[in-house]
Amino acid sequence: GAVVSQHPSWVICKSGTSVKIECRSLDFQATTMFWYRQFPKQSLMLMATSNEGSKATYEQGVEKDKFLINHASLTLSTLTVTSAHPEDSSFYICSARWAGYQETQYFGPGTRLLVL
Amino acid sequence: GESVGLHLPTLSVQEGDNSIINCAYSNSASDYFIWYKQESGKGPQFIIDIRSNMDKRQGQRVTVLLNKTVKHLSLQIAATQPGDSAVYFCAETVSGYSTLTFGKGTMLLVSP
């Protein structure tokens, strides 16, 4: 149980284009989903917290107009990197938390983004 | 042995040894802790958790110890196997507060 998927697993795009990453909870309803960014050999950096049906809460320093988050249902959240630039290249990971067990987050497999 | 590199501390052990990975957490109000394992190119995988009303919790081949006095958490892995090679992160949170705070991580390298 508590399986989270992400799609795509990797993406290469040209600078200036937008990229959408999907995060799905497959066997549970996720009241809250989180989006992280991770650079090589570093820890996870929380970008934003997303609650179903409401606006995402962004961490300090994360541009909400650049990283658009939509959490339209209890099983799906999307992160759109708008007008991507090479410095946006990174490993993006989502996690989900279910109502029955409030604190534990279950992570997706991650999406590697490379912006050329 | 254990070494601290520029970014990620590394613990190198032989297969069959017991491994101990340490974590110093930052918030004295934190009352829930999780250990995650992250293999290269994958997302973190839940290993074991512990609440602050406990000092020790055991799982399959893993034990987590919590010392609230010195704000220290450890993960013990018994009979370490090559498949245990990964980066291990501790995470802390305060119950009712939604976000997790992750530690810097430790890379575990297991030699056959």
Interface residues (C-beta under 8 A of the other chain):
Chain A: A2 V4 Q6 T32 F34 K41 Q42 S43 L44 L46 T49 I93 S95 R97 Q102 E103 T104 Q105 Y106 F107 G108 P109 G110 R112
Chain B: H7 L8 Y32 I34 Y36 G41 K42 G43 P44 Q45 F46 D49 F89 T93 S95 G96 S98 T99 L100 F102 G103 K104 G105
